[in-house]
Amino acid sequence: MILSMTGYGKASMECAGKKFTAEIKSLNSKQLDLSIRIPQQYKELELQIRSMVAQRLERGKADIVITVETISSQPATSINLHVAASYKHQIEALSRQLDIPMPEDWISTLIKLPDVLHTEIEEINEEESEAMFEVVRNAIEGLMEFRTQEGNRLDAFFREKIEKIQNLLNEVPQYEADRIEKIKARIQDSLSKLGEVDYDKNRFEQEMIFYIEKLDIAEEKLRLQNHLDYFITTMDGNFGQGKKLGFISQEMGREINTLGSKANQAELQKIVVRMKDQLEQIKEQVLNVM
């Protein structure tokens, strides 16, 4: 069974008059790349949250957004009269010097200026900390469930593509005997066109055998078959097979390319092209496997 690196999870809960929400999105990446946005008041919890996420996600580019919304009594907010008076004095001086009218609504003007309103920030208590951790854990579980579903889709996709390559590989033997005979006939036809040329027939036979051995694809077929089997075996293993599946697909590509270079026959070349098409689709999707 495989897991995808692509996923999404979201969770919310209410605690101590506040609503905690965590949202996690992940995409593929060679390593674990975490980006966390958390309210400044809760920054002290970021390292613990980062550790929680890293233990479960292992790989992928993950963006985590945590928000805290007050749903009951508002935090104590006060007006800083000294700051407001200072602003008013400066605005009046600015109005006189630049000969521009003063504000019609002093209250709305002053309230919007920095530091006029002062909000008391409460200390984070244990209940809030646990709520924060719980909502992150629930979001992670949602993301992992999404990853599992996407992994099941990838599993079916890979098995379909591997089966198609296997079927194409099974077609190869029917063209091999005819391929060798055509190669021999082509060489002999070329020799016959040379006319009455004396040559060592024994040496010719030796060179012919050597040439045909160079075009033999038995080893390539065997190695490709082993790679196909190993790909499926790896898929059925533990999580975290993404890198290994990538290496196996690269080895499959090498064998298919060698088959193509040795084919020397139209039908085999067509089979190789179709194999490459299936393999490229595997390589594209294997990047999403954790």
N, C-alpha and C positions, 0 to 999 in steps of 0.2 A: 504494500500500500504506500502511496506517495502523498505528500502534502504540497500544495501550491504556495508560493511566496506572496501571491496576490490575495488580499483579504480586506474585510471591513468589519468593524465591531463598534457598537455604541451601547452605553448603559447610563442610567440615571437613578438617583435615589435622593430622598429627602432626609435631612438630619439637622437638628438644632436650629430649625427655622430657615434652613438653606437647602437649595437644590444643587446637588453635585452631578455633573455630567462629564463623561469621558468618551471621546471619539478617537478611534484608531484606524488609520488606513495604511496598508503596506503594499509595496511593489517589489519587483525582483531587484536584487543587488548581489554582488559577489560576497560582500561581508554584511554585517549588521550595521545599519546606519540609522541612528535614532534622532529624531527631532521632537522636542517636548515643549509645548507652550502651556504654562500654568500660571494662575494669578500670583502676583508678587507676594501677597500675604502668605502663600503656601510654598514658597520657593525652597524652604528648608526640607521639604519632603521629596524634592525632585530626585535626589540620588537614590533613595529607596525605591521610588517608582521606576526609575531607569533600570535598576537591578531586577525588579520584578518582570519588566517587559523583556529584558535581554534573556532571562532564563527560559522564557516560553517561546519567543520568536526565533531565536538562533540566527537566522539570516533574513535579509530583506531591508529595503528602505522604508522605515516606518515613521509616519507623522502622527503625533499624539497631541490632541487638544483637550485640555481640561478647563471647564468653566464652573464658577460658583455663583449662584444667583440667590439673593436674599428674598425670601417669600413671606416673612412675617415682620416682626418689629425691625425697623430700620436702625442702623448704627447711629449713635449720638453724633449729630452734626451741629456745629456752632459757627457763629459769624465772628471773624477776627476784626473787632472794631478798629483797632489800631492800624491794621493794614488797609481797611476800607477808607479810613479817614485820610491816610497818606495818599491813596489813589485819588480821592476827591480833591485834595489840595493841589496835586500835580495837574489834574485835568483842568481845574480852574485857571491855573497859571498858564497852561498851554493855550486855553481859549483866549486869554487876554493877549498873549504874545503873538498868536497867529491870526487873531481877529476872526475866530470861527465860533459859531454858537455852541453853548454848552448842552449836554444831554437833556432831553425833555424828561426822561424817566431815569433818575439816578439809581434807583434800586436795581432795576434789571441790568443796567450798565455795570455797576460795581460788583454784583453777584457773579458775573461771568469772568471777572478778572482772577488771575492765579492767586491762590492762598487766601482769598477772602472767606471761602467756606472751608472749614476744617472738620474732617471726619475722624472720629476716634476709631482706630484699628484695634480690634480685640485680639487677644492672644489666642493662638490655636490650641484648643483643648484636645484631650485624647479621643473623645467621641468624634470630633470632626476629622482627625487624622485617620481613624479607622474607617470612617465613611469614605474618605478620599481613596484609601487603599482598596476598599471593597468595590467601589465603582470602577476603578481601573482593572481589577481582577475580572469583573463581569464583562467589561469591554473586551479584554483579552480573550475570554472564553468565546465571545461572539465572533471575534476575528478568527480564532482557531477552528470554529465550526464552519465558517465560510471557507477557510483554507482547505478543510477536509472535503467539502463539497466540490470545490474547484479541483482538488487533487484527484477525486474520483473521475471527474470529466477527463482530466489529462491521462489518467490510467487507461481509460477506454480508448482514448485517441491514440496513445502509443501502441497499444496492443493491435489496433486496427492497422496502423502503418507497418509495424513489424511483420504482421501476417502477410501484408501485400508484398513486402520485400522477400519474405520466405517463399511465397508462391512464384515470384519472378525467378528466384534462385532455383526453384524446382524445375523451371522451364529450360534452364541452361543445357542440361545433358542431351536433350533431343537434337541440339544443333552442333554438338561437339564433333561427332564422327564425320558428318558432312563437311564441317569446317576444315578438318585436317586433310581430307581427300581433295578438297578444292585447292588448298594451299599447295599440295603435292602436284596436282594437275597444272596449276598456274606456273610453277617453277619448271616442270618438264616441258610445257609448251614454250616457255621462253628459251630453253636450251635448244629445242628443235628448230627454232627460227634462226639459230646461229649457223645452221648448215653442218657441213662435215668438219666438225671440230673434235679433235681427239682429246679425251679427258679420262682421268682415273675414276672408273665407276665405283670402286671400293671407297675411295676418298669422298666421292660425291654422296654415297649412301651415309657415310659418317657425318658429313656436313648437314645432310638432310635431317638426320636424327637429332643432331645438336640444335638445329634451327627449330625443329618442331618441339623439342623439350623446352626451349626458351618461351614458346607460345603456350605451353601447358598451363592450364588454370586450375588444376586439381587442388593445389595448396591454397590458392585464393578462395576457392569455394569452401574449403574446409574451415579456414580462418573466419570467413564471413559467417558461416553457420554457427561457429562457436561464439562469435560476437552477438549474434541474434539471440542465442540461448542465454548468454550471460546478461544481456539487457533485460530480458524478462525475469531472470532470477534476481537481479538487483532491484527491480521494481517491487518484487514480493518481499524484500528485506525490510529492515528497520528504516525509520524516517531519516532524512538527511542524505538521500541518494543523488541529489541534483548534480554535484560535481562529478561523481563517478559515472552517471549516465551521460554526461557531456563528454567525458574521456572515451567511453565506449562508442558513442556515435562518431567521434573523430576517427577511431580505428576502423569502424565500418566504412567510413568514407574512403580511407586509404585502400581497402581491399576492393571496393567497387571501382575506384579509379584505375587500379591495376588490372582488373577484369576488362575495363574499357580499352586500356592501352594494348592488351594482349588479344582482344577479341578477334580482330581481323575478319569480321563477318557481320553482315548487315543486321541480321536478326538479333545477334548478341549485342550489338551496339544499341539497338532499340531497347532491349531489356535493361542495359546499363543506364540509359537515359531515364527510364521509368523508375529504376531503383534510386537514382540521384534525386529525383523529384520527391519521392516519399521520404528520403533521408533528410532533405532540406526542411521539410515540414516538421520532422522530429526535432532537428536542431533549433528551430525557432522556438518551439514550445518547451524544450528541455531547460531553457533559461529561466522558466518560471518555477521549476521544481526546487523545493527547499533542500 
